[in-house]
Amino acid sequence: MMHAESAFQLQQMTSILHSKLSKRGVDLGCLKTDNAVTQGKEVHQVLNLQQGLDSVFAKKLVKLTKESKLKVQAAIQGEKVRITGKKRDDLQQAIALFRESDLKLPLQYENFRD
C-alpha cells in the first residue's frame, strides 16, 4: 500500500516503483494496481505483485496446450505448469503458442532442456 499527500505525489511514487522494478527485471504486467482512494488529506493506493499462476489460469494453459494437438504433455505443479515432450521442436512450438495467444500475464520459461 502506498500513501501520499496528493494524487500527483502518488503518481510520482508509482513512476519510481515502475522504474525500479524494470531495472530488476520484473515484468510490469505482474503488478496489479487498485484505484487511488482519498481519505482526508491522504491518498492511498494498493499494489499487488502476482507471483506464480492461480489454478484457473493454469487450467487455461493446460486446455490451450491440449487443444493445440502438439505432442507435449502439460501438468500443473503448484504455481507452475510443466510442459514435457520428446523433441525440442515440440517444446518450442508450445512456447510460440503461448506467446501468440492473448494471455494478459507475462510468462517465464525455465529449465528448457538442450
C-alpha positions as CSV (number, residue, x, y, z in Angstrom):
1,M,0.0,0.0,0.0
2,M,1.3,3.4,-0.9
3,H,0.4,6.6,1.0
4,A,0.9,10.2,-0.3
5,E,-0.4,13.6,0.5
6,S,-1.7,14.2,-3.1
7,A,-2.5,12.3,-6.2
8,F,0.4,13.9,-8.0
9,Q,2.9,12.6,-5.4
10,L,1.2,9.1,-5.7
11,Q,1.8,9.2,-9.4
12,Q,5.4,10.1,-8.9
13,M,5.9,7.2,-6.4
14,T,4.3,4.8,-8.9
15,S,6.6,6.0,-11.6
16,I,9.7,5.4,-9.4
17,L,8.4,2.0,-8.4
18,H,7.9,1.0,-12.1
19,S,11.5,2.1,-13.0
20,K,13.0,0.2,-10.0
21,L,11.0,-3.0,-10.9
22,S,12.0,-2.8,-14.6
23,K,15.7,-2.4,-13.6
24,R,15.4,-5.6,-11.5
25,G,13.9,-7.5,-14.4
26,V,10.4,-7.7,-13.1
27,D,7.7,-7.5,-15.8
28,L,5.2,-4.8,-15.0
29,G,2.3,-7.0,-16.2
30,C,2.6,-8.8,-12.9
31,L,1.8,-5.6,-11.0
32,K,-2.0,-5.1,-10.3
33,T,-3.0,-1.6,-9.1
34,D,-6.3,-0.7,-7.5
35,N,-7.8,2.8,-7.8
36,A,-6.5,5.5,-5.6
37,V,-8.7,6.3,-2.6
38,T,-8.7,9.7,-0.9
39,Q,-9.2,9.7,2.8
40,G,-9.0,13.1,4.4
41,K,-5.6,14.7,3.5
42,E,-4.0,11.5,2.2
43,V,-4.3,9.4,-0.9
44,H,-3.9,5.6,-0.7
45,Q,-3.4,3.0,-3.4
46,V,-3.0,-0.8,-3.1
47,L,-0.5,-2.5,-5.3
48,N,-0.3,-6.3,-5.6
49,L,2.6,-8.2,-7.2
50,Q,1.4,-11.5,-8.6
51,Q,3.9,-14.4,-8.3
52,G,3.0,-17.8,-9.8
53,L,-0.1,-18.9,-11.5
54,D,-3.5,-19.3,-10.0
55,S,-5.4,-22.6,-10.6
56,V,-7.9,-21.1,-13.1
57,F,-5.1,-19.6,-15.3
58,A,-3.1,-22.8,-15.1
59,K,-6.1,-24.9,-16.2
60,K,-6.5,-22.5,-19.1
61,L,-2.9,-23.1,-20.2
62,V,-3.3,-26.9,-20.0
63,K,-6.5,-26.7,-22.0
64,L,-4.8,-24.5,-24.6
65,T,-1.9,-27.0,-24.9
66,K,-4.3,-30.0,-25.3
67,E,-6.4,-28.2,-27.9
68,S,-3.3,-27.4,-30.0
69,K,-2.7,-31.1,-30.7
70,L,1.0,-30.7,-30.1
71,K,2.9,-33.8,-29.0
72,V,3.5,-32.5,-25.5
73,Q,2.0,-33.1,-22.1
74,A,1.0,-30.4,-19.7
75,A,0.8,-30.8,-15.9
76,I,0.1,-28.4,-13.1
77,Q,2.7,-28.4,-10.4
78,G,1.7,-26.0,-7.6
79,E,2.1,-22.5,-9.0
80,K,3.7,-23.7,-12.3
81,V,2.7,-25.5,-15.4
82,R,5.2,-28.1,-16.6
83,I,5.3,-28.9,-20.3
84,T,7.1,-32.1,-21.3
85,G,7.8,-33.5,-24.7
86,K,10.3,-35.7,-26.5
87,K,11.5,-33.2,-29.1
88,R,12.9,-29.8,-28.6
89,D,10.9,-28.5,-31.6
90,D,7.6,-29.5,-29.9
91,L,8.6,-27.5,-26.8
92,Q,9.5,-24.5,-28.9
93,Q,6.1,-24.8,-30.6
94,A,4.4,-24.8,-27.2
95,I,6.3,-21.6,-26.2
96,A,5.3,-20.0,-29.5
97,L,1.7,-21.0,-28.9
98,F,1.7,-19.3,-25.5
99,R,3.3,-16.1,-26.9
100,E,0.8,-15.9,-29.8
101,S,-2.2,-16.3,-27.5
102,D,-3.5,-13.3,-25.7
103,L,-2.9,-14.4,-22.1
104,K,-2.6,-10.9,-20.3
105,L,0.1,-12.3,-18.0
106,P,3.8,-12.5,-18.6
107,L,5.2,-16.0,-18.6
108,Q,8.7,-17.2,-17.8
109,Y,10.2,-20.3,-19.3
110,E,12.7,-22.2,-17.2
111,N,14.6,-25.4,-17.3
112,F,14.5,-25.7,-21.1
113,R,16.4,-28.8,-21.9
114,D,19.1,-28.9,-24.6
